[in-house]
Amino acid sequence: MIHVREYAGPDPTVVVLHGGPGAPGSMAGVARELAGSFHVVEPWQRGSGGRPLSVGRHVADLHEVAEHYCPGTRPALVGSSWGAMLALAYAAAHPERAAALALIGCGTFDLESRRQMRATIAQRVTPAMRERLQQISNEIADPDQRMRALGQLMDPVYSYDALPGDDPECGLDARSLEETWTDMERLQAEGVYPDSFSAIRVPVLMLHGAYDPHPGRMIVDSLRPHLPQIEYVELERCGHYPWRERHAQAEFFDVLRSFLRRS
């Protein structure tokens, strides 16, 4: 089984899914904050090495975690970015196993949304940042270290007013990102996603920062034909990581806890 961190707390169980792909530990702040109200399970998704990673492999790993840590119960899934996409893929494959889905800064499921996201990022990147991006690409050979440096440089593009500090245990796996995202794009091109999400009948909440370069309203519009029950909450003065945002952190956790309790 993949590595899992478990936080003792009262039932029900919440499974927290990190983004990336390839950023295990990056949702630790959310897991710790929810642990006072719920039993929290935080799996670290499979890293690269050996056979190429796929969405199906991650779904199978998550099912093993759910069967082991939540026997006889249906956990809620809370996913960030790619983790939100994984939550949807899992619930579509195992619609009887999830009690509810909370999608934080969900990724894109169509080309139009991705084009808009890239355009927003391009508008926010300054000439100095572009120069530094090129330097990092030329100077750092290790792909994981390069991914970390690029992420730190681009954080202001994704965040509105981020509080300082990251989980020191957060690891990065550039190969995992490339392999998994390549497979996700293939599945989208073949029409598997988002069409298969029609199998999901449980409550779904999409929490999205207004400053997030991922175009939240376009993404929810692409999901709504398959998930008519989806709720959309947009947080002002908030970027891609609401739990790190100075102005939105409290509202984010209030909305998330309320949804999980009533679902």
C-alpha positions as CSV (number, residue, x, y, z in Angstrom):
1,M,0.0,0.0,0.0
2,I,1.1,3.6,-0.6
3,H,2.3,5.7,2.3
4,V,-0.6,7.2,4.4
5,R,-0.7,9.7,7.3
6,E,-3.7,9.2,9.6
7,Y,-5.0,11.9,12.0
8,A,-7.1,10.7,14.9
9,G,-10.5,12.4,15.2
10,P,-14.2,11.8,15.4
11,D,-16.1,10.1,12.6
12,P,-16.9,10.5,9.8
13,T,-13.7,9.9,7.8
14,V,-12.3,12.4,5.3
15,V,-9.7,11.4,2.8
16,V,-7.5,14.4,1.7
17,L,-5.9,14.2,-1.7
18,H,-2.9,16.3,-2.7
19,G,-2.3,17.9,-6.0
20,G,0.6,17.9,-8.5
21,P,0.5,15.2,-9.6
22,G,3.7,14.5,-7.7
23,A,3.3,16.8,-4.6
24,P,2.8,14.5,-1.6
25,G,2.5,16.2,1.7
26,S,1.3,19.5,0.2
27,M,-2.2,19.1,1.7
28,A,-0.9,18.5,5.3
29,G,-2.2,21.9,6.4
30,V,-5.7,21.0,5.4
31,A,-5.5,17.5,7.0
32,R,-4.3,19.0,10.3
33,E,-7.0,21.7,10.3
34,L,-9.8,19.1,9.6
35,A,-8.4,16.6,12.1
36,G,-10.1,18.3,15.1
37,S,-13.5,17.7,13.5
38,F,-13.1,14.5,11.5
39,H,-11.0,11.3,11.2
40,V,-8.6,12.3,8.5
41,V,-6.6,10.1,6.1
42,E,-3.9,11.7,3.9
43,P,-2.5,9.2,1.3
44,W,0.7,10.1,-0.5
45,Q,0.0,9.1,-4.1
46,R,2.3,6.6,-5.8
47,G,5.6,8.1,-7.0
48,S,7.3,7.4,-10.3
49,G,9.6,4.5,-11.0
50,G,9.0,1.3,-12.9
51,R,5.9,1.2,-15.1
52,P,4.5,4.6,-16.2
53,L,1.9,6.0,-13.9
54,S,-1.7,6.3,-15.0
55,V,-5.0,7.6,-13.6
56,G,-6.1,4.1,-13.3
57,R,-3.1,3.2,-11.1
58,H,-3.9,6.1,-8.8
59,V,-7.6,5.2,-8.6
60,A,-6.6,1.6,-7.7
61,D,-4.2,2.8,-5.0
62,L,-6.9,5.1,-3.5
63,H,-9.4,2.2,-3.5
64,E,-7.0,0.1,-1.5
65,V,-6.6,3.0,1.0
66,A,-10.3,3.4,1.3
67,E,-10.9,-0.3,1.9
68,H,-8.2,-0.5,4.5
69,Y,-8.9,2.8,6.5
70,C,-12.6,3.0,5.9
71,P,-14.0,-0.5,6.1
72,G,-17.8,-0.5,6.0
73,T,-18.0,3.3,5.7
74,R,-18.1,5.8,2.9
75,P,-15.5,8.6,3.4
76,A,-15.8,12.1,2.0
77,L,-13.0,13.0,-0.5
78,V,-11.4,16.4,-0.3
79,G,-9.0,16.9,-3.3
80,S,-6.9,19.9,-4.3
81,S,-6.1,20.7,-8.0
82,W,-5.1,17.3,-9.5
83,G,-6.4,15.7,-6.3
84,A,-9.8,17.1,-7.1
85,M,-9.6,15.4,-10.5
86,L,-8.5,12.2,-8.8
87,A,-11.5,12.4,-6.4
88,L,-13.9,12.6,-9.4
89,A,-12.1,9.8,-11.3
90,Y,-12.3,7.6,-8.1
91,A,-16.0,8.3,-7.4
92,A,-16.9,7.6,-11.1
93,A,-15.1,4.2,-10.9
94,H,-16.5,3.4,-7.4
95,P,-19.7,5.4,-7.0
96,E,-20.8,3.4,-4.0
97,R,-17.6,4.2,-1.9
98,A,-17.6,8.0,-1.6
99,A,-20.1,9.9,0.6
100,A,-19.3,13.4,-0.8
101,L,-16.7,15.2,-2.9
102,A,-15.1,18.6,-2.2
103,L,-13.1,19.9,-5.1
104,I,-10.6,22.7,-4.2
105,G,-9.1,24.6,-7.2
106,C,-10.1,21.8,-9.5
107,G,-8.1,21.2,-12.7
108,T,-9.4,21.5,-16.3
109,F,-11.3,19.0,-18.3
110,D,-11.5,20.7,-21.7
111,L,-9.1,22.5,-24.1
112,E,-11.0,25.8,-23.9
113,S,-10.5,26.0,-20.1
114,R,-6.8,25.1,-20.4
115,R,-6.3,27.8,-23.1
116,Q,-7.9,30.4,-20.7
117,M,-5.7,29.3,-17.8
118,R,-2.5,29.6,-19.9
119,A,-3.6,33.0,-21.1
120,T,-4.1,34.2,-17.5
121,I,-0.7,32.9,-16.5
122,A,1.0,34.5,-19.4
123,Q,-0.6,37.9,-18.5
124,R,0.7,37.6,-14.9
125,V,4.2,36.6,-15.6
126,T,6.5,39.6,-15.7
127,P,9.6,40.0,-17.9
128,A,11.8,39.4,-14.9
129,M,10.0,36.2,-14.1
130,R,10.3,35.0,-17.7
131,E,14.1,35.6,-17.6
132,R,14.4,33.7,-14.3
133,L,12.2,30.9,-15.7
134,Q,14.7,30.5,-18.5
135,Q,17.6,30.5,-16.1
136,I,16.1,27.8,-13.9
137,S,15.4,25.6,-16.9
138,N,19.0,26.0,-18.1
139,E,20.8,25.8,-14.7
140,I,19.0,23.1,-12.7
141,A,19.4,19.7,-14.2
142,D,17.6,17.6,-11.6
143,P,13.9,17.6,-12.7
144,D,12.5,17.5,-9.1
145,Q,14.7,20.4,-7.9
146,R,13.8,22.3,-11.1
147,M,10.1,21.7,-10.4
148,R,10.5,23.1,-6.9
149,A,12.3,26.2,-8.1
150,L,9.8,26.8,-10.8
151,G,6.9,26.4,-8.3
152,Q,8.4,28.9,-5.9
153,L,9.0,31.4,-8.6
154,M,5.5,31.1,-10.0
155,D,3.7,31.1,-6.6
156,P,2.6,34.8,-6.9
157,V,0.9,33.9,-10.2
158,Y,-1.2,31.3,-8.5
159,S,-1.7,33.0,-5.0
160,Y,-3.4,36.3,-4.1
161,D,-1.8,37.0,-0.7
162,A,-0.3,33.8,0.6
163,L,0.7,33.3,4.2
164,P,4.4,32.2,4.6
165,G,5.4,28.7,5.1
166,D,5.0,25.3,3.4
167,D,4.9,21.8,4.8
168,P,8.6,20.8,5.1
169,E,7.8,17.2,4.3
170,C,6.3,18.2,0.9
171,G,8.1,16.2,-1.8
172,L,8.0,16.7,-5.5
173,D,8.1,14.2,-8.3
174,A,8.3,15.7,-11.8
175,R,8.2,12.4,-13.6
176,S,5.0,11.5,-11.7
177,L,3.4,14.8,-12.9
178,E,4.4,14.2,-16.5
179,E,3.2,10.6,-16.7
180,T,0.0,11.1,-14.8
181,W,-1.1,14.3,-16.6
182,T,-0.3,12.7,-20.0
183,D,-2.7,9.9,-19.2
184,M,-5.3,12.3,-17.9
185,E,-5.1,14.3,-21.2
186,R,-5.5,11.0,-23.1
187,L,-8.6,10.0,-21.2
188,Q,-10.1,13.4,-21.8
189,A,-9.4,13.2,-25.5
190,E,-11.0,9.8,-25.6
191,G,-14.1,11.2,-23.9
192,V,-13.8,9.2,-20.7
193,Y,-13.6,12.4,-18.6
194,P,-15.8,14.2,-17.8
195,D,-18.5,11.9,-19.3
196,S,-18.0,9.1,-16.8
197,F,-18.7,11.5,-13.9
198,S,-22.4,11.1,-14.6
199,A,-22.2,7.9,-12.5
200,I,-21.6,10.1,-9.4
201,R,-24.8,10.8,-7.4
202,V,-23.3,12.1,-4.1
203,P,-23.1,15.8,-3.1
204,V,-20.2,17.7,-4.8
205,L,-18.8,21.0,-3.8
206,M,-16.4,23.0,-5.9
207,L,-14.4,25.6,-3.9
208,H,-12.5,28.0,-6.1
209,G,-10.4,31.1,-5.6
210,A,-11.4,34.1,-7.7
211,Y,-7.7,34.8,-8.4
212,D,-6.9,31.2,-9.3
213,P,-5.7,31.1,-12.9
214,H,-7.7,27.9,-13.4
215,P,-11.0,29.4,-14.7
216,G,-13.4,28.2,-12.1
217,R,-16.6,29.2,-13.7
218,M,-15.6,27.6,-17.0
219,I,-14.5,24.4,-15.2
220,V,-17.8,24.1,-13.3
221,D,-19.8,24.8,-16.5
222,S,-17.9,21.9,-18.2
223,L,-18.8,19.6,-15.2
224,R,-22.4,20.6,-14.6
225,P,-23.9,18.6,-17.5
226,H,-22.5,15.4,-15.9
227,L,-22.8,16.6,-12.2
228,P,-26.1,18.6,-12.0
229,Q,-25.9,18.5,-8.2
230,I,-22.5,20.4,-8.1
231,E,-22.4,23.4,-5.8
232,Y,-19.9,26.2,-6.7
233,V,-18.5,28.6,-4.1
234,E,-16.0,31.3,-5.3
235,L,-13.8,32.9,-2.7
236,E,-12.7,36.5,-3.2
237,R,-9.1,37.6,-2.7
238,C,-8.1,33.9,-3.0
239,G,-5.8,32.0,-5.4
240,H,-5.2,28.3,-6.0
241,Y,-4.4,27.3,-2.4
242,P,-7.2,28.7,-0.2
243,W,-5.9,27.3,3.0
244,R,-2.7,29.4,2.5
245,E,-4.6,32.6,1.7
246,R,-4.5,35.4,4.3
247,H,-7.9,36.8,3.4
248,A,-9.8,33.6,2.5
249,Q,-8.4,30.9,4.9
250,A,-11.1,31.3,7.6
251,E,-14.0,31.3,5.1
252,F,-12.5,28.4,3.2
253,F,-12.4,26.2,6.3
254,D,-15.9,27.3,7.4
255,V,-17.5,26.4,4.1
256,L,-15.6,23.1,3.8
257,R,-16.4,22.0,7.3
258,S,-20.1,22.9,6.9
259,F,-20.3,20.9,3.6
260,L,-18.6,17.9,5.1
261,R,-20.9,17.9,8.2
262,R,-24.1,18.1,6.3
263,S,-23.0,15.6,3.6
